[in-house]
Amino acid sequence: MRYLLFTILIYIGGICCAFCQTEQGEQKMSWEDFVAVMMEENEDESVDEETMEQLFELYGNPMDINTAKKEDLEMLPFLNEEQVEEVLRYREKDGPMMSLGELMMVKGLGMKEREMMRLFVKVEEDRSLYKRDKRNPTLEDILKWSKHEMVLRTDVPFYKKDGYQDVAAEVLKKSPNKVYRGDRFHHAFRYAFSGMNHLLAGVQMEKDAGEKGIDHVSGYVMLKNVGIVKSAILGNYRVSFGKGLTVNSGIKFGKSMMMNTMDRMDMGITKHSSTSETGYFTGGAFTIQLKNWQLSAFGSYRKEDGTYNNDSTGMSSLKTDGLHRTKLEHSKKGNLGVTNFGGNIHWEHKELRLSATAVWTHLDVPLMPKHDTKASKYRIYNASGKDFFVGSLAYAYRYKSLSFSGETAFSNTERQHGVASLNTLRWRANRTNSFMLIGRYYGAKFISMNGRSFGENSSVQNEEGIFVGWTSKSIRNMELEAYADMMYFPWLKQGVSASSHGLEGMVQALYSANRKWSLLARYRIKSKQKDMTSMEKKILDYDTHQSLKLQLNYTLSPFVTLRTSAIGSCISNNYNPTETGLAICENFRWQNNKKIRFDLGITYFNTNSYDARVYIYEPSLLYSFGSTSFYDEGIRGTLLASLPIVKQSLFINAKLGMTKYFNRDTIGSGLEMIHADHREDLQVQIRYKF
């Protein structure tokens, strides 16, 4: 209790300090602020790390707002299609912008969007640079104006998990999976080369904690915007066409953020520059531009992880976590060879766009998911066999304040075929109000091995739904956002023994009178049917998750900012006791003009179950994205430091984290168990730019 009172005092003190300060100069949004917004808006939903890394590269090399094309501005996930069009329309009507202050004159852009855009766009004053970048460069030009970056990271835990304990040889011989194969340190290395943004290359290497030696190596060489070649790549890459029903190994955010991007299609071919070990292709791909046409093709062959069935005649499941720490995990590495071939034809004229995509996938070992028991019956329509084909037609049309887009796809496998369709309608009622309607039908028999799109499930299958969203800037200094998503799952799911329904809703208000402070309030509810046990019988009933978040961001001075948050969660149903969770967080940041930065954070959390866990974003190292979940009762402290050793060239980033639990004597389970009520770890990152 004393820790709770202490943390509440910090929370109240932070708010009081914020409102008692005298006026200071305006503070612009930093990259770290942008990451915090992206992470917090998605909370426990997925955030595409590859897209975040591309945005960081764009942050380091902003685009000229006066020469940026529509496809360039569409790289910014916080802008919807209407806002992109308004930027282009303003530029066409009033001529080149003289400063980024003119963004205030663009219709439909709120303060949040303008501040975010300042991170990724600029007004180029030296027009000779523009000419140099746009003409066909020579190899000498590319080498002369090239940029390099190397990043080395090491994670050091100050504790020892059971997986690293010393085990007697005779015990290890009988049970080889009682320990991890490697040491407890995590290492990662990245190198990136950019030659005038026409020639790109990179290498990534990683060793996860518990793995033995360098476990993953990735690389690419990419050519962009040279002649008719829009992009061409060799190595590891990602592909996204249409709405993602056929192929999407690229962008994926939660529902709230995807409201902005659902009008878009054909993100195309991008490099895979993260250390993620899944979700990409290996081989070659290209896109050529011929007036109104774009023609793309790609081919890939790579080894993926999988688990053999008992008689080794096929794969019972795929393994996607990328971990190879024990002998058992290592035995699943690269068991499955996957071949992919695909192509896309894109055509657009004025307000009409059409895009046709086809992808063929072949596995050298068949998928054979088990569904011979009552508990595994839901797998009947899971992907099975060796060969899979998916084809689709995507379309988009805009008329005045209405924009319609969608994609319809069909799949054909050895055992089944199915249909999927995703369609969106956006209506801009006026300058400050916008409505979106999204309808989806993903058949239970539809199989898309590389598809990923808007919805509740991780795969594009067994889901129907209607989504209604609304955004408004009608109230001065306030941005309102709300959505409701009604879902239906026609076939069984894991833990759900019949067809089921679900409902999700969210209401959010962001008030920001100026750049100095902002206040966010968000309420979210999700209720889905699942199996409940009553009187030793299974009953299908609703399980409801609710969360409430309040957050104050305040700039005390040009060097000091505060972020104070309170997060609550509640889980309820008719057959179990209500589960609740609470977290109170305070983050203090000091940053000077020389890019020296310190972040100090403290969080108190208290939940009465794992399901009621709370998700919290805490500042982290570069190329590290995501929220941390907390459950049980305890306190978390972090200290992050970013220090430039050599001006604009060599940087050291370090993060020290400490977590103390009040109601447990051990942390984790199995090989991950720590025999203590606390854990401390250090992350160190060295970044060199030249």
C-alpha positions as CSV (number, residue, x, y, z in Angstrom):
1,M,0.0,0.0,0.0
2,R,2.8,2.4,0.8
3,Y,4.2,2.0,-2.7
4,L,0.8,2.7,-4.2
5,L,0.4,5.9,-2.2
6,F,4.0,7.0,-3.1
7,T,3.3,6.5,-6.8
8,I,-0.1,8.3,-6.6
9,L,1.7,11.3,-5.0
10,I,4.2,11.3,-7.9
11,Y,1.3,11.2,-10.4
12,I,-0.5,14.1,-8.7
13,G,2.7,16.0,-8.3
14,G,3.5,15.7,-12.0
15,I,0.1,17.1,-13.0
16,C,0.4,19.9,-10.5
17,C,3.9,20.8,-11.7
18,A,2.6,20.8,-15.3
19,F,-0.1,23.3,-14.7
20,C,1.9,25.6,-12.4
21,Q,4.7,26.3,-14.9
22,T,5.1,29.7,-16.5
23,E,4.9,29.9,-20.3
24,Q,8.0,28.7,-22.1
25,G,8.9,28.5,-25.8
26,E,7.2,26.0,-27.9
27,Q,8.6,22.5,-28.0
28,K,8.4,20.5,-31.3
29,M,7.6,16.8,-31.4
30,S,10.7,14.6,-31.3
31,W,11.2,11.1,-32.8
32,E,10.8,9.6,-29.4
33,D,7.5,11.4,-29.0
34,F,6.3,10.1,-32.3
35,V,7.2,6.5,-31.4
36,A,5.4,6.9,-28.1
37,V,2.2,8.1,-29.9
38,M,2.4,5.2,-32.4
39,M,2.9,2.6,-29.6
40,E,0.3,4.0,-27.3
41,E,-2.4,4.3,-30.0
42,N,-2.0,0.6,-30.8
43,E,-1.6,-0.5,-27.2
44,D,-1.6,-4.3,-27.2
45,E,-2.3,-4.5,-31.0
46,S,0.3,-5.3,-33.5
47,V,2.8,-2.7,-34.7
48,D,4.8,-3.4,-37.8
49,E,8.5,-3.0,-36.9
50,E,9.6,-2.9,-40.5
51,T,7.4,0.2,-41.2
52,M,8.7,1.9,-38.1
53,E,12.3,1.4,-39.2
54,Q,11.5,2.8,-42.6
55,L,10.0,5.8,-40.9
56,F,13.1,6.2,-38.8
57,E,15.2,6.2,-42.0
58,L,12.9,8.9,-43.4
59,Y,13.2,10.9,-40.2
60,G,17.0,10.9,-40.8
61,N,16.5,11.9,-44.5
62,P,13.3,13.9,-44.7
63,M,11.6,14.3,-48.1
64,D,11.1,17.7,-49.8
65,I,7.5,18.6,-49.3
66,N,7.5,20.5,-52.6
67,T,8.7,17.5,-54.7
68,A,7.2,14.6,-52.8
69,K,4.8,12.4,-54.8
70,K,1.6,10.9,-53.6
71,E,3.2,7.6,-53.0
72,D,5.9,9.3,-50.9
73,L,3.4,10.9,-48.6
74,E,1.4,7.7,-48.4
75,M,4.4,6.2,-46.5
76,L,3.2,8.3,-43.5
77,P,0.7,6.0,-41.7
78,F,-0.9,8.8,-39.7
79,L,-2.2,10.5,-42.9
80,N,-5.3,9.3,-44.7
81,E,-5.9,9.6,-48.4
82,E,-7.9,12.8,-48.1
83,Q,-5.1,14.5,-46.2
84,V,-2.5,13.4,-48.7
85,E,-4.7,14.8,-51.5
86,E,-5.1,18.1,-49.7
87,V,-1.4,18.5,-49.3
88,L,-0.9,17.9,-53.1
89,R,-3.9,20.2,-53.9
90,Y,-2.5,23.0,-51.8
91,R,0.9,22.7,-53.5
92,E,-0.7,22.7,-56.9
93,K,-2.9,25.7,-56.2
94,D,-0.6,28.0,-54.2
95,G,2.8,26.9,-55.5
96,P,5.8,25.6,-53.5
97,M,5.7,26.0,-49.7
98,M,8.2,28.5,-48.4
99,S,8.2,26.9,-44.9
100,L,6.6,24.1,-43.0
101,G,4.5,26.7,-41.2
102,E,2.2,26.6,-44.3
103,L,1.0,23.2,-43.2
104,M,-1.4,25.1,-41.0
105,M,-3.1,26.2,-44.3
106,V,-3.8,22.7,-45.5
107,K,-7.4,21.6,-45.0
108,G,-7.9,18.6,-42.8
109,L,-4.6,18.6,-41.1
110,G,-4.8,18.8,-37.3
111,M,-2.1,19.8,-34.9
112,K,-1.0,16.2,-34.3
113,E,-0.6,15.5,-38.0
114,R,1.3,18.7,-38.6
115,E,3.7,18.0,-35.8
116,M,4.3,14.5,-37.0
117,M,4.8,15.6,-40.6
118,R,7.6,18.0,-39.5
119,L,9.7,14.9,-38.6
120,F,9.6,13.5,-42.1
121,V,9.4,16.5,-44.5
122,K,11.4,19.6,-45.2
123,V,11.5,22.6,-47.5
124,E,14.7,22.2,-49.6
125,E,16.3,25.6,-50.0
126,D,19.2,24.4,-52.2
127,R,17.5,23.5,-55.5
128,S,20.7,22.1,-56.8
129,L,20.3,19.3,-54.4
130,Y,16.9,18.6,-55.8
131,K,18.3,18.4,-59.3
132,R,21.2,16.2,-58.2
133,D,18.9,13.7,-56.5
134,K,16.4,13.5,-59.4
135,R,18.6,13.0,-62.4
136,N,19.9,9.5,-63.2
137,P,22.9,9.3,-60.9
138,T,26.3,7.8,-61.9
139,L,28.1,5.4,-59.7
140,E,30.5,8.2,-58.8
141,D,27.5,10.3,-57.6
142,I,26.2,7.5,-55.5
143,L,29.5,6.8,-53.8
144,K,30.2,10.5,-53.3
145,W,26.9,11.3,-51.6
146,S,26.4,7.9,-49.9
147,K,25.5,7.5,-46.2
148,H,26.4,4.6,-43.9
149,E,25.1,3.4,-40.5
150,M,26.3,0.7,-38.2
151,V,24.4,-0.3,-35.0
152,L,25.6,-2.8,-32.5
153,R,23.4,-3.9,-29.5
154,T,24.0,-6.1,-26.5
155,D,21.6,-7.0,-23.7
156,V,23.0,-8.0,-20.4
157,P,20.7,-9.6,-17.8
158,F,21.8,-9.4,-14.1
159,Y,20.1,-12.6,-13.2
160,K,20.2,-16.3,-14.1
161,K,17.3,-18.2,-15.4
162,D,16.8,-22.0,-14.9
163,G,17.8,-22.5,-18.6
164,Y,21.3,-21.4,-17.8
165,Q,21.9,-23.5,-14.7
166,D,24.6,-26.1,-14.5
167,V,23.1,-29.6,-15.0
168,A,24.9,-32.9,-14.4
169,A,26.1,-34.6,-17.6
170,E,24.0,-37.8,-16.9
171,V,20.9,-35.7,-16.4
172,L,21.6,-33.7,-19.5
173,K,22.1,-36.9,-21.5
174,K,18.6,-38.1,-20.6
175,S,16.9,-34.7,-20.9
176,P,18.9,-32.5,-23.3
177,N,16.2,-29.8,-23.3
178,K,16.6,-29.0,-19.6
179,V,19.1,-26.2,-20.6
180,Y,19.6,-23.6,-23.3
181,R,22.4,-24.3,-25.9
182,G,23.9,-20.8,-25.6
183,D,24.6,-18.1,-23.1
184,R,22.1,-15.6,-21.7
185,F,23.2,-12.5,-23.7
186,H,21.4,-11.1,-26.7
187,H,23.5,-9.5,-29.5
188,A,22.4,-7.7,-32.7
189,F,24.3,-6.0,-35.6
190,R,23.0,-3.9,-38.4
191,Y,24.6,-2.1,-41.3
192,A,22.8,0.1,-43.8
193,F,24.1,1.9,-46.9
194,S,22.1,4.6,-48.8
195,G,23.4,6.1,-52.0
196,M,21.2,9.1,-52.8
197,N,18.2,6.9,-52.0
198,H,18.8,5.2,-55.4
199,L,21.0,2.4,-54.2
200,L,20.3,0.7,-50.8
201,A,22.1,-2.2,-49.1
202,G,22.1,-3.7,-45.7
203,V,23.1,-6.6,-43.5
204,Q,21.5,-7.7,-40.2
205,M,22.7,-10.4,-37.7
206,E,21.2,-11.5,-34.5
207,K,21.7,-13.9,-31.6
208,D,18.8,-14.3,-29.2
209,A,19.5,-15.0,-25.5
210,G,20.0,-18.8,-25.1
211,E,21.0,-19.3,-28.7
212,K,24.5,-20.6,-29.7
213,G,26.4,-18.3,-32.0
214,I,25.0,-16.0,-34.6
215,D,21.6,-17.6,-35.3
216,H,20.2,-15.3,-38.0
217,V,21.8,-13.4,-40.9
218,S,19.9,-11.3,-43.4
219,G,20.8,-8.9,-46.2
220,Y,19.6,-7.0,-49.3
221,V,20.7,-4.9,-52.2
222,M,18.0,-2.6,-53.7
223,L,17.7,-0.2,-56.6
224,K,15.1,2.6,-56.6
225,N,13.7,5.1,-59.1
226,V,16.2,4.7,-61.9
227,G,14.7,5.1,-65.3
228,I,11.6,2.9,-65.7
229,V,12.7,0.8,-62.7
230,K,10.7,1.9,-59.7
231,S,12.3,-0.7,-57.5
232,A,14.5,-3.9,-57.9
233,I,15.9,-6.0,-55.1
234,L,18.0,-9.0,-54.4
235,G,18.1,-10.7,-51.0
236,N,15.4,-10.4,-48.3
237,Y,12.4,-8.2,-49.0
238,R,8.7,-7.6,-48.2
239,V,5.7,-7.4,-50.6
240,S,2.3,-5.8,-50.2
241,F,-0.3,-5.5,-53.0
242,G,-4.0,-4.5,-52.9
243,K,-5.5,-4.6,-49.5
244,G,-3.3,-7.5,-48.4
245,L,-5.7,-10.4,-49.0
246,T,-3.3,-12.1,-51.4
247,V,0.1,-10.9,-50.1
248,N,1.1,-8.5,-47.4
249,S,4.4,-9.0,-45.6
250,G,4.6,-5.3,-45.0
251,I,2.6,-2.7,-43.0
252,K,0.2,-3.9,-40.2
253,F,-1.0,-1.7,-37.4
254,G,-4.0,-2.0,-35.1
255,K,-7.5,-1.0,-36.0
256,S,-7.2,2.6,-34.8
257,M,-4.2,3.4,-36.9
258,M,-5.4,1.4,-39.9
259,M,-8.4,3.7,-40.2
260,N,-6.0,6.1,-41.9
261,T,-4.4,3.6,-44.3
262,M,-7.4,1.6,-45.4
263,D,-7.9,3.8,-48.5
264,R,-4.5,2.8,-49.8
265,M,-3.4,-0.1,-51.9
266,D,-0.2,-1.4,-53.6
267,M,2.6,-0.5,-51.1
268,G,4.7,-2.6,-53.4
269,I,8.2,-4.0,-52.8
270,T,10.2,-2.9,-49.9
271,K,13.5,-4.1,-48.2
272,H,13.5,-6.3,-45.2
273,S,15.9,-4.4,-42.9
274,S,14.9,-5.6,-39.4
275,T,16.2,-8.6,-37.4
276,S,12.8,-10.2,-37.5
277,E,13.2,-13.9,-38.6
278,T,9.7,-14.3,-40.2
279,G,7.3,-12.6,-42.5
280,Y,9.7,-11.9,-45.5
281,F,10.7,-13.3,-48.8
282,T,14.2,-14.3,-50.0
283,G,15.1,-14.0,-53.7
284,G,14.4,-11.2,-56.2
285,A,11.7,-8.8,-57.1
286,F,11.1,-5.8,-59.3
287,T,8.6,-3.1,-60.3
288,I,8.7,-1.1,-63.5
289,Q,6.7,2.0,-64.3
290,L,5.2,2.6,-67.7
291,K,3.1,5.8,-67.7
292,N,-0.2,4.7,-66.0
293,W,1.0,1.1,-65.6
294,Q,3.1,-0.6,-63.0
295,L,4.3,-4.2,-63.5
296,S,5.7,-6.2,-60.7
297,A,7.0,-9.7,-60.2
298,F,8.8,-11.6,-57.4
299,G,10.3,-15.0,-56.7
300,S,11.4,-16.4,-53.4
301,Y,12.8,-19.6,-51.8
302,R,13.6,-19.8,-48.1
303,K,13.7,-22.3,-45.3
304,E,11.2,-21.9,-42.5
305,D,10.8,-23.5,-39.1
306,G,8.3,-26.3,-38.6
307,T,7.3,-29.2,-36.5
308,Y,7.1,-32.7,-38.1
309,N,4.2,-34.9,-37.3
310,N,4.8,-38.3,-35.5
311,D,5.6,-40.3,-38.7
312,S,7.6,-37.4,-40.3
313,T,5.4,-37.4,-43.4
314,G,4.5,-33.8,-43.0
315,M,4.4,-30.7,-40.9
316,S,1.9,-30.5,-38.1
317,S,2.5,-26.8,-37.5
318,L,4.8,-23.9,-38.4
319,K,7.1,-22.2,-35.9
320,T,7.3,-18.4,-36.2
321,D,9.0,-17.1,-33.0
322,G,12.5,-17.4,-34.5
323,L,13.9,-18.9,-31.2
324,H,16.4,-21.8,-31.4
325,R,17.6,-22.0,-27.8
326,T,17.1,-25.7,-26.9
327,K,17.9,-28.8,-28.9
328,L,14.2,-29.3,-29.5
329,E,13.7,-25.7,-30.8
330,H,16.9,-26.1,-32.9
331,S,15.6,-29.3,-34.4
332,K,12.7,-27.4,-35.9
333,K,14.9,-24.8,-37.7
334,G,14.7,-24.8,-41.5
335,N,12.7,-28.0,-41.8
336,L,10.4,-26.5,-44.4
337,G,11.4,-25.2,-47.8
338,V,8.9,-22.6,-49.1
339,T,8.8,-21.4,-52.7
340,N,6.7,-18.3,-53.7
341,F,6.2,-16.8,-57.1
342,G,3.9,-13.8,-57.8
343,G,3.1,-10.8,-59.8
344,N,1.0,-7.7,-59.9
345,I,-0.4,-5.4,-62.6
346,H,-1.5,-1.9,-61.4
347,W,-3.3,0.7,-63.6
348,E,-4.6,4.1,-62.6
349,H,-6.2,7.0,-64.4
350,K,-7.4,10.1,-62.6
351,E,-9.6,8.9,-59.7
352,L,-9.7,5.2,-60.7
353,R,-7.2,2.6,-59.7
354,L,-7.2,-1.2,-60.5
355,S,-4.7,-3.8,-59.3
356,A,-4.6,-7.5,-60.1
357,T,-2.4,-9.9,-58.1
358,A,-1.6,-13.6,-58.2
359,V,0.6,-15.6,-55.9
360,W,1.6,-19.3,-56.0
361,T,3.2,-21.0,-53.0
362,H,4.8,-24.5,-52.9
363,L,6.0,-26.4,-49.8
364,D,8.5,-29.2,-50.2
365,V,6.9,-30.9,-47.2
366,P,3.1,-30.9,-46.9
367,L,1.3,-29.2,-44.1
368,M,-0.8,-31.8,-42.2
369,P,-2.5,-30.1,-39.2
370,K,-4.1,-32.4,-36.7
371,H,-7.9,-32.3,-36.4
372,D,-8.8,-35.8,-35.2
373,T,-10.0,-34.8,-31.7
374,K,-12.9,-32.7,-30.5
375,A,-10.4,-30.1,-29.2
376,S,-8.6,-29.8,-32.5
377,K,-11.7,-29.9,-34.7
378,Y,-11.3,-26.1,-35.4
379,R,-8.2,-26.9,-37.6
380,I,-10.2,-28.7,-40.3
381,Y,-10.0,-25.7,-42.6
382,N,-6.5,-24.8,-41.7
383,A,-3.9,-24.7,-44.6
384,S,-3.0,-28.2,-45.6
385,G,-1.1,-29.7,-48.5
386,K,1.8,-28.6,-50.7
387,D,0.4,-26.1,-53.2
388,F,-1.5,-22.9,-52.7
389,F,-2.8,-20.4,-55.2
390,V,-4.4,-17.0,-54.5
391,G,-5.6,-14.4,-57.0
392,S,-7.3,-11.0,-56.5
393,L,-8.6,-7.8,-58.0
394,A,-8.2,-4.6,-56.0
395,Y,-10.0,-1.4,-56.9
396,A,-10.4,2.2,-55.8
397,Y,-12.4,5.2,-56.9
398,R,-12.9,8.7,-55.5
399,Y,-15.7,11.0,-56.2
400,K,-15.7,14.4,-54.5
401,S,-16.0,13.7,-50.7
402,L,-16.6,10.0,-51.2
403,S,-13.9,7.4,-51.7
404,F,-14.4,3.7,-52.2
405,S,-11.8,0.9,-52.3
406,G,-11.6,-2.8,-51.8
407,E,-10.2,-6.1,-52.9
408,T,-11.8,-9.4,-53.7
409,A,-9.7,-12.6,-53.7
410,F,-10.2,-16.3,-54.3
411,S,-7.9,-19.2,-53.3
412,N,-7.4,-22.7,-54.6
413,T,-5.6,-25.5,-52.8
414,E,-5.5,-29.3,-53.1
415,R,-8.3,-29.7,-50.6
416,Q,-10.5,-26.6,-50.7
417,H,-11.1,-23.2,-52.3
418,G,-12.6,-20.0,-50.9
419,V,-13.4,-16.4,-51.3
420,A,-12.5,-13.2,-49.3
421,S,-13.5,-9.6,-49.9
422,L,-12.6,-6.4,-48.0
423,N,-14.3,-3.1,-49.0
424,T,-14.1,0.4,-47.5
425,L,-16.1,3.6,-47.9
426,R,-14.9,6.9,-46.6
427,W,-17.1,10.0,-46.5
428,R,-15.7,13.4,-45.7
429,A,-18.8,15.1,-44.4
430,N,-17.1,18.4,-44.0
431,R,-13.7,19.9,-43.3
432,T,-13.6,18.5,-39.8
433,N,-15.7,15.3,-39.8
434,S,-14.9,12.0,-41.6
435,F,-16.7,8.7,-41.5
436,M,-15.5,5.3,-42.5
437,L,-17.3,2.0,-43.2
438,I,-15.4,-1.2,-43.6
439,G,-17.0,-4.5,-44.5
440,R,-15.1,-7.8,-44.6
441,Y,-15.9,-11.3,-45.6
442,Y,-13.1,-13.9,-45.1
443,G,-14.4,-17.3,-45.9
444,A,-13.5,-20.2,-43.6
445,K,-12.2,-22.1,-46.6
446,F,-10.2,-19.2,-47.9
447,I,-6.4,-19.9,-47.6
448,S,-3.8,-17.1,-48.2
449,M,-0.4,-18.2,-47.0
450,N,1.0,-14.6,-47.3
451,G,-2.1,-12.6,-46.7
452,R,-2.5,-10.2,-43.8
453,S,-5.2,-7.5,-43.6
454,F,-7.7,-5.6,-41.5
455,G,-9.5,-7.8,-39.0
456,E,-9.5,-9.5,-35.6
457,N,-7.8,-12.8,-36.6
458,S,-4.1,-13.1,-37.4
459,S,-5.0,-14.7,-40.7
460,V,-7.4,-13.7,-43.5
461,Q,-9.8,-16.5,-42.8
462,N,-13.0,-17.4,-40.9
463,E,-14.2,-13.9,-40.2
464,E,-17.0,-11.5,-41.2
465,G,-17.5,-8.0,-39.9
466,I,-18.7,-4.5,-40.1
467,F,-16.6,-1.6,-38.9
468,V,-17.8,2.0,-38.5
469,G,-15.4,4.7,-37.6
470,W,-15.7,8.5,-37.0
471,T,-13.0,11.2,-36.6
472,S,-13.7,14.8,-35.8
473,K,-11.9,18.1,-35.3
474,S,-15.1,20.1,-34.9
475,I,-14.3,21.2,-31.3
476,R,-11.4,23.6,-31.2
477,N,-8.1,22.2,-29.9
478,M,-9.7,18.7,-29.6
479,E,-9.6,15.6,-31.8
480,L,-12.2,13.0,-31.3
481,E,-12.1,9.4,-32.6
482,A,-14.5,6.5,-32.2
483,Y,-15.2,3.2,-33.8
484,A,-17.4,0.1,-33.4
485,D,-16.5,-3.3,-34.9
486,M,-19.1,-6.1,-35.1
487,M,-17.6,-9.5,-35.8
488,Y,-18.8,-13.0,-36.7
489,F,-16.7,-16.1,-36.9
490,P,-18.7,-18.8,-38.8
491,W,-16.3,-21.7,-38.0
492,L,-14.8,-22.9,-34.7
493,K,-11.8,-21.3,-33.1
494,Q,-9.4,-22.4,-30.5
495,G,-11.3,-22.3,-27.2
496,V,-14.6,-21.7,-29.1
497,S,-16.6,-24.8,-30.0
498,A,-19.2,-23.2,-32.2
499,S,-19.8,-20.2,-34.4
500,S,-19.4,-17.1,-32.4
501,H,-19.8,-13.3,-32.3
502,G,-17.8,-10.4,-31.0
503,L,-18.0,-6.6,-30.6
504,E,-15.3,-4.0,-30.1
505,G,-15.6,-0.3,-29.5
506,M,-13.3,2.6,-28.8
507,V,-13.8,6.3,-27.9
508,Q,-10.8,8.7,-27.7
509,A,-10.4,12.4,-27.1
510,L,-7.1,14.3,-27.4
511,Y,-7.1,17.9,-26.2
512,S,-4.1,20.1,-27.0
513,A,-4.5,23.8,-26.5
514,N,-0.9,24.4,-27.7
515,R,2.3,22.6,-28.2
516,K,3.1,22.8,-24.5
517,W,0.6,20.2,-23.2
518,S,-2.0,17.7,-24.3
519,L,-4.4,15.5,-22.5
520,L,-5.6,12.1,-23.8
521,A,-8.5,10.0,-22.6
522,R,-9.3,6.6,-24.2
523,Y,-11.9,4.0,-23.4
524,R,-11.9,0.6,-25.2
525,I,-14.2,-2.4,-24.9
526,K,-13.9,-5.8,-26.5
527,S,-16.5,-8.6,-25.9
528,K,-16.2,-12.0,-27.7
529,Q,-17.9,-15.3,-27.2
530,K,-15.8,-18.2,-25.9
531,D,-16.3,-21.5,-24.1
532,M,-17.2,-21.1,-20.4
533,T,-17.5,-23.9,-17.8
534,S,-20.7,-24.1,-15.7
535,M,-21.9,-27.2,-13.9
536,E,-19.2,-29.2,-15.7
537,K,-20.7,-28.2,-19.0
538,K,-19.3,-25.9,-21.7
539,I,-21.4,-22.9,-22.5
540,L,-20.7,-20.3,-25.1
541,D,-20.9,-16.8,-23.5
542,Y,-19.3,-13.4,-23.8
543,D,-16.0,-12.5,-22.2
544,T,-15.6,-8.7,-21.9
545,H,-12.4,-6.8,-21.7
546,Q,-12.5,-3.1,-20.9
547,S,-9.6,-0.6,-20.6
548,L,-9.4,3.1,-19.7
549,K,-6.4,5.3,-20.2
550,L,-5.7,8.9,-19.1
551,Q,-2.5,10.6,-20.1
552,L,-1.0,14.0,-19.7
553,N,2.0,15.2,-21.8
554,Y,3.6,18.5,-20.8
555,T,6.6,20.5,-21.8
556,L,8.1,22.2,-18.7
557,S,10.8,23.9,-20.8
558,P,12.6,23.5,-24.1
559,F,14.6,20.8,-22.4
560,V,12.2,19.0,-20.0
561,T,9.0,17.1,-20.7
562,L,6.7,15.0,-18.6
563,R,4.4,12.1,-19.5
564,T,1.9,11.0,-16.7
565,S,-0.4,8.0,-17.4
566,A,-3.0,6.1,-15.5
567,I,-4.3,2.8,-17.1
568,G,-7.0,0.5,-15.8
569,S,-8.3,-2.8,-17.1
570,C,-11.3,-5.0,-16.3
571,I,-12.3,-8.5,-17.4
572,S,-15.8,-9.8,-16.7
573,N,-18.2,-12.6,-17.6
574,N,-21.1,-14.5,-16.0
575,Y,-19.1,-17.5,-14.8
576,N,-15.9,-16.2,-13.2
577,P,-14.9,-13.4,-10.7
578,T,-14.2,-10.0,-12.2
579,E,-10.5,-9.5,-12.9
580,T,-9.0,-6.0,-12.7
581,G,-5.7,-4.2,-13.3
582,L,-4.1,-0.8,-12.6
583,A,-0.9,0.9,-13.6
584,I,0.3,4.5,-12.9
585,C,3.3,5.7,-14.8
586,E,5.5,8.8,-14.7
587,N,8.1,9.5,-17.3
588,F,10.6,12.4,-17.1
589,R,12.7,13.4,-20.1
590,W,15.6,15.9,-20.3
591,Q,17.1,16.6,-23.7
592,N,19.4,19.4,-24.8
593,N,20.2,20.8,-28.3
594,K,23.2,18.5,-28.6
595,K,21.0,15.5,-28.6
596,I,22.0,14.4,-25.1
597,R,18.9,12.7,-23.7
598,F,17.9,11.1,-20.4
599,D,14.6,9.4,-19.8
600,L,13.6,8.4,-16.2
601,G,10.5,6.3,-15.8
602,I,8.6,4.7,-12.9
603,T,5.5,2.5,-13.0
604,Y,3.4,1.0,-10.3
605,F,1.2,-1.9,-11.4
606,N,-1.3,-4.2,-9.7
607,T,-3.5,-6.8,-11.4
608,N,-5.2,-9.8,-9.9
609,S,-4.6,-12.0,-13.0
610,Y,-2.5,-12.4,-16.1
611,D,-5.5,-11.8,-18.3
612,A,-6.0,-8.4,-16.7
613,R,-2.5,-7.3,-17.6
614,V,-1.9,-3.8,-18.6
615,Y,0.2,-2.6,-21.6
616,I,2.6,0.2,-21.2
617,Y,4.9,1.9,-23.6
618,E,8.3,2.8,-22.2
619,P,11.1,4.6,-24.1
620,S,13.6,2.2,-25.5
621,L,16.6,2.0,-27.8
622,L,16.5,2.7,-31.5
623,Y,15.0,-0.1,-33.6
624,S,13.1,-1.4,-30.6
625,F,9.3,-1.0,-30.8
626,G,6.5,-2.4,-28.8
627,S,4.7,-2.1,-25.5
628,T,5.5,-4.1,-22.3
629,S,2.8,-6.0,-20.4
630,F,2.7,-6.1,-16.6
631,Y,0.7,-8.3,-14.2
632,D,0.7,-9.1,-10.5
633,E,1.8,-6.3,-8.2
634,G,5.1,-4.5,-8.4
635,I,7.1,-1.5,-9.4
636,R,9.2,-0.9,-12.6
637,G,11.9,1.7,-13.0
638,T,13.9,2.6,-16.1
639,L,16.7,4.9,-17.0
640,L,17.5,5.6,-20.7
641,A,20.5,7.6,-21.7
642,S,21.5,8.7,-25.2
643,L,24.9,10.3,-25.5
644,P,26.6,11.7,-28.7
645,I,30.3,10.7,-28.4
646,V,31.4,12.3,-31.7
647,K,29.1,15.0,-33.0
648,Q,26.5,13.7,-35.5
649,S,28.6,10.5,-35.9
650,L,29.0,8.2,-32.9
651,F,26.2,7.7,-30.4
652,I,25.9,5.5,-27.3
653,N,22.4,4.5,-26.1
654,A,21.9,2.6,-22.9
655,K,18.8,1.5,-20.9
656,L,18.8,0.1,-17.4
657,G,15.6,-1.6,-16.3
658,M,14.6,-2.8,-12.8
659,T,11.4,-4.6,-11.8
660,K,10.4,-5.5,-8.3
661,Y,7.4,-7.8,-7.4
662,F,5.6,-7.5,-4.1
663,N,3.5,-10.7,-4.2
664,R,5.8,-13.4,-5.7
665,D,9.1,-15.1,-4.9
666,T,9.8,-16.3,-8.5
667,I,9.5,-14.8,-11.9
668,G,8.5,-16.8,-15.0
669,S,8.2,-20.5,-15.4
670,G,10.1,-23.5,-16.9
671,L,13.5,-22.6,-18.3
672,E,12.6,-18.9,-18.0
673,M,12.2,-19.0,-14.3
674,I,14.1,-16.6,-12.1
675,H,14.4,-17.6,-8.4
676,A,14.0,-14.0,-7.1
677,D,11.3,-11.4,-6.7
678,H,13.2,-8.8,-8.8
679,R,15.1,-8.6,-12.1
680,E,17.5,-6.1,-13.5
681,D,18.9,-5.8,-17.0
682,L,21.0,-3.5,-19.1
683,Q,20.8,-2.8,-22.9
684,V,23.7,-1.0,-24.6
685,Q,23.6,0.2,-28.2
686,I,26.4,1.8,-30.2
687,R,25.4,3.7,-33.4
688,Y,28.0,5.0,-35.9
689,K,27.0,7.2,-38.9
690,F,29.4,8.2,-41.6
